[in-house]
Amino acid sequence: MYARRDVLRAGAALGILSAVSPWLHAAVPSGLLTRAIPSTGEALPVIGAGTSGSFEVEPGSAQYQQLKAVLKAFFEGGGKVIDTSPNYGGADAILGQLLEEGGWHARCFIATKIAADSLEDAKAQWAGSLKSLRTDKVDLLQVHNLRDWRTQLPYARELKQQGKARYVGITHYLESGQDDVARIVRSEALDFVQINYSVNSPQAARELLPLCQDKGVAVLINRAFDDGRLFSKVKDQPLPAWAAEAGVSSWAQLFLKFAISHPAVTTVIPATSRPDRQLDQLKAGHEPMLSPAQQQALIKQFG
Ligand SMILES: NC(=O)c1ccc[n+]([C@@H]2O[C@H](COP(=O)([O-])OP(=O)(O)OC[C@H]3O[C@@H](n4cnc5c(N)ncnc54)[C@H](OP(=O)(O)O)[C@@H]3O)[C@@H](O)[C@H]2O)c1
């Protein structure tokens, strides 16, 4: 297993996709756990993907070819939800190109955002988003970081009514934004919220996640690895003694399982640019979930 992973890494780095892809297929267990979107009952796999940073590459470059292997692993492993934004340094255009080249548009639940300060800007940005993503509609349209939300949420709803977006939502990425997110969840009809929740930022479990559950709002989790920082904290550290019992064989799986162990969470959207890491992440999407005691042990370790 280790040898295979090492070869995968080397192969991906060299862009040897034809050699890599058969292993990608064989190494992924099928049957990702799913959760229902409360507003419709539509089921989504609990492991999704993000594109910030990791998809900000040049079209046609070696990194671009590597991302093709990432998405192949993702879709063949049962993944569906991919989150992007028009302000991720061209990541949405890379995603659109990869989806088109791989023939994956029909398999992908595309979540993107409006990040604008006026209706006029939002309209121009939305037209650009469709072009970048190479589609005429998206699955989820979110107001990025609550920016100008009183104007942008009604605009997102208008696009939903026109059949351009199937769901609408709001996002934030800091615990300091979660009171504002909660206020909007209480006062507005939303399909989704996207927030940060991780072993070292567990605040959402106290009020916001239970509130979303009560209100029937689906939840995407960003920054489950604290934007990658958690990995430097566990460098050379063994997994907890109970990891195997929790069905986990890597820190990445453990961090993702922490996120999806809250029942309010629909899908966690970790980012990676590496196919071996993508394969590993998909392994987190299976029972058993972490017990409350296991979750507390992680919060204590990383808090
Ligand atoms: N306000 C918002 O709406 C908002 C804010 C933040 C994020 N998001 C969304 O949520 C997604 C996830 O958040 P994020 O990208 O900020 O952070 P994240 O998923 O917590 O971390 C991603 C980082 O972890 C690294 N990584 C992944 N697996 C690893 C491993 N096994 N070992 C070491 N490093 C590893 C990745 O690098 P490699 O590429 O090298 O693997 C990447 O740099 C974003 O991509 C975006 O779609 C939304």
The ligand as an ORCA input file, in Angstrom:
! r2SCAN-3c Opt
* xyz 0 1
  N     -15.404     31.884      2.159
  C     -15.545     30.790      1.482
  O     -16.549     30.585      0.830
  C     -14.450     29.788      1.522
  C     -13.297     30.032      2.273
  C     -12.327     29.025      2.323
  C     -12.507     27.856      1.592
  N     -13.623     27.667      0.822
  C     -13.810     26.433      0.029
  O     -13.457     25.314      0.830
  C     -12.399     24.579      0.193
  C     -11.498     23.963      1.244
  O     -10.861     24.960      2.014
  P      -9.325     25.327      1.844
  O      -8.895     24.961      0.473
  O      -9.168     26.728      2.286
  O      -8.597     24.449      2.943
  P      -8.463     22.899      3.326
  O      -9.317     22.012      2.505
  O      -8.581     22.900      4.798
  O      -6.921     22.636      2.981
  C      -6.462     22.563      1.680
  C      -4.956     22.484      1.693
  O      -4.555     21.263      2.342
  C      -3.506     20.667      1.604
  N      -3.614     19.223      1.804
  C      -4.650     18.417      1.463
  N      -4.404     17.154      1.828
  C      -3.179     17.146      2.426
  C      -2.373     16.135      3.010
  N      -2.790     14.874      3.081
  N      -1.167     16.490      3.532
  C      -0.728     17.782      3.482
  N      -1.457     18.789      2.921
  C      -2.676     18.470      2.402
  C      -3.769     21.071      0.174
  O      -2.560     21.102     -0.542
  P      -2.350     20.190     -1.878
  O      -3.140     20.843     -2.957
  O      -0.866     20.276     -2.062
  O      -2.824     18.803     -1.554
  C      -4.341     22.482      0.341
  O      -3.306     23.434      0.328
  C     -11.729     25.622     -0.695
  O     -10.943     25.014     -1.688
  C     -12.916     26.393     -1.199
  O     -13.548     25.703     -2.251
  C     -14.589     28.614      0.796
*
